[in-house]
Amino acid sequence: MKKQMKSGLVAVALLFAGAVSAQSSDIVDVAISSKDHTTLVAAVKAADLVTTLKSKGPFTVFAPTNSAFDKLPKGTVENLLKPENKADLAKLLTYHVVAGNLKASDVLAAIKAGNGKAVVKTVQGENLTATLENGKVVLTDAKGGKATVVATDLAASNGVVHVIDTVVMP
């Protein structure tokens, strides 16, 4: 009985340690830990947004995958990463960020309350529109482009990350 109780306590301690560790990772750390977001991490560094995205927040980040960046016209990413294009890159990246901690359930509730759509203002200043299509949340950008949310609620100490399959454009 004592042995079972001791192993149970060890298991609880390990689970708690894992939860604390996950919550101590900020949005940048969450992106860095993902092999699917190396382009995003490079862009955040090039735009000097690391300090901002490591700050208290909270932020909701719609994080495009590497394959989302690959959908852009050839040479776009390389051009944006040039020092002289830092302002344009920052504008693009902050269009993927919303102030506040919007979990998937919050987005779905907002879509329902908005009769099928929810409009959110990005940190960049323009809007993204969230809707449901075939049971999935889809973001429509200022140019009419669409990105599907493919993973949700990646918790960070200063917000939440949702993974999208396309780069949204201001």
KACORPE-V983576 format. One record per helix or strand of 2 or more residues. SS is the DSSP state (alpha for helix, beta for strand). FROM is the first residue (numbers start at 0). LEN is the number of residues. If there is no record, write none. Layout:
# KACORPE-V983576
ss:SS from:FROM len:LEN
ss:SS from:FROM len:LEN
This chain:
# KACORPE-V983576
ss:alpha from:1 len:22
ss:alpha from:26 len:6
ss:alpha from:34 len:12
ss:alpha from:49 len:4
ss:beta from:58 len:6
ss:alpha from:65 len:5
ss:alpha from:75 len:5
ss:alpha from:82 len:12
ss:beta from:96 len:3
ss:alpha from:103 len:10
ss:beta from:116 len:5
ss:beta from:126 len:7
ss:beta from:135 len:5
ss:beta from:145 len:11
ss:beta from:158 len:6
